[in-house]
């Protein structure tokens, strides 16, 4: 008797914000590799945004609208990072 595969929460949602799941017992499937690539891209963007944020915070010429925009972008990046951490916690990776 084989063990059924554990659904993998994908790193993106549909336009209504609903999660997508991958149901496979293969970690090397096209969709699984694509999801891994999206996660890597999201984390890379988080790293770049963090470096940009550190530079902006230290710059006295940065104004309030720029900092609000930065906060919005950091919030989105943090949401991506948390989702990836949850994904990896569920699938045992990382």
N, C-alpha and C positions, 0 to 999 in steps of 0.2 A: 504494500500500500504506500503510495507516495504522499508526501506532505503538500497540501495546497500552498501555492505561492502567497507571500504576504504582499498586500497592495502597497505600492510605493507612491507616496504623495509627490506629485511633480512640482517643480520650482515656479510654476506660473499658474495663474487662474484664468478662467474664461472672462469675457467682457462683463459678466454680472458679478464677478468676484468669487465664483464657486471654484473649489479646488478640483484638480484633475488627478486621476490615479492611473498607475501602470500596474497591470496584473500579469506578471510573467515570472517564471523561475530562472530566467536568463538575465544576468547582469551585463551581457555584451550585446543585447539587442540594439537596433537602431535607435529606438526611443530612449532606452536607458542611457546610451552613449550621448545622445542629444541633451538629455536632462543633465548629465554630468558636465557637459560643455557649458550649458546655461548657468549652472551653479558656479563653475570656475570663472565665467565672465562676470557674474554678479559680484563675486568676492573680489575680483580684480578691480572692478569699478569702485567697490567700497574702499579699498586700499588707496586708490587714486584720489577719491573724494576726501578721505581723511587727511591726506597730505595737503590738499588744497584748503581744507578747513583750517588746519593749523596755521598755514600761511596767512589766511584772511583774518583770523582772530588776532594775530599779532600785528596787523596792519592798521594804524590809526586812521587811515584814509577811507576805510571801508565804512559805508553808511548802513543805516537800519534796513532799508529795502534789500540790500545785498545780503545782510545777515539773515533776514527772514527767508530769502530764497535758499540760502545755504542750509538753514534749519529744515526747510521742506525736503531738500535733497538728502540731508543726513537722516531724516526720519524715514524716507523711502529706502535708503541703503540699509539702515538698521533693521527695518522690517524684512528685507531680503536676507540679511545675515541670520536673523532669528529663525526665519523659515528654513534656511539651509541647515542650521543647527538642529532643528526639530526633525528635518528629513533624515539627517545622518544618524540621529539618535534612534529613530525608528528602524532604520535598515541595518544598524550596527556598523556602519562605515565610519571612517574618520580616524 
